[in-house]
Amino acid sequence: MKKFNKKILFVLLAGLIAAILGYLGYLYFFKSQTTADITHSECKIKNPDTDGYLIKICNYLKEHPNVQTAAEPTKYKIQKIEENDYLRPTDDKRAPGTKTIIVSLDCCGTGDLAYIDKETKEVIGFSVGDR
């Protein structure tokens, strides 16, 4: 009778340990791969660009939690920077024709784009690339 109770206790304990390890694995591997939750994180960029665009983009995304990103904003790298007449992102009300800096980021197929006002150096919009 005592052996039977020990076996049940062992199976229950092993199941509990497996469930805990499974949950921790889920948090580590899958939760970190989904849309970045940066509302509580700080924007610390390991290799900041000389113009400070990466910090500005990260702060913009932190201030606009409704923008869904596919990558952690602190891990972005700049692919290219272009200057263009204003392309209106959906979340900005500036007049067309404003000189804009378009920063292409290294994420997600076609890449995420950040729109920066050339004059004020303020991030004025963000466009999520093709996933």
NORVEN-V517186 format. One record per pair of residues at least 24 apart in sequence whose C-alpha atoms are under 10 Angstrom apart, sorted by the first residue. I is the first residue (numbers start at 1). J is the second residue. Records with the same first field share a line. If there is no record, write none. Layout:
BEGIN
I: J ; J
END
This chain:
BEGIN
32: 71 ; 72
33: 70 ; 71 ; 72
34: 68 ; 69 ; 70 ; 71 ; 72
35: 67 ; 68 ; 69 ; 70 ; 71 ; 72
36: 61 ; 62 ; 65 ; 67 ; 68 ; 69 ; 70 ; 71 ; 72 ; 73 ; 74
37: 61 ; 62 ; 65 ; 68 ; 69 ; 71 ; 72 ; 73
38: 62 ; 63 ; 64 ; 65 ; 72 ; 73 ; 74
39: 63 ; 64 ; 65
41: 74
42: 74
43: 73 ; 74 ; 75
44: 73 ; 74 ; 75
45: 73 ; 74 ; 75 ; 76 ; 77
46: 74 ; 75 ; 76
47: 74 ; 75 ; 76 ; 77
48: 74 ; 76 ; 77 ; 78
49: 77 ; 78
51: 121
52: 121
53: 78 ; 101 ; 103 ; 114 ; 116 ; 121 ; 122 ; 123
54: 78 ; 103 ; 105 ; 114
56: 114 ; 116 ; 121 ; 122 ; 123
57: 103 ; 113 ; 114 ; 115 ; 116 ; 122 ; 123 ; 124 ; 125 ; 126
58: 123
59: 123
60: 114 ; 122 ; 123 ; 124 ; 125 ; 126
61: 114 ; 123 ; 125 ; 126
64: 91 ; 125 ; 126
67: 91 ; 125 ; 126 ; 127 ; 128
68: 126 ; 127 ; 128
69: 107 ; 108 ; 112 ; 126 ; 127 ; 128 ; 129 ; 131
70: 107 ; 108 ; 111 ; 112 ; 128 ; 129 ; 130 ; 131
71: 106 ; 107 ; 108 ; 112 ; 128
72: 107
73: 105 ; 107
75: 106 ; 107
76: 104 ; 105 ; 106 ; 107 ; 112
77: 103 ; 104 ; 105 ; 106 ; 107
78: 103 ; 104 ; 105 ; 106 ; 107 ; 111 ; 112 ; 113
79: 103 ; 104 ; 105 ; 106 ; 107 ; 111 ; 112 ; 113
80: 104 ; 105 ; 106 ; 113
81: 105 ; 113 ; 114
82: 115
83: 115 ; 116 ; 117 ; 118
84: 115 ; 118
85: 118
86: 115 ; 116 ; 117 ; 118
87: 115 ; 125
88: 115 ; 124 ; 125
89: 113 ; 114 ; 115 ; 124 ; 125 ; 126 ; 127
90: 124 ; 125 ; 126 ; 127
91: 124 ; 125 ; 126 ; 127
92: 123 ; 124 ; 125 ; 126
93: 124 ; 125
94: 124
100: 124
102: 126
104: 129
105: 129
107: 131
END
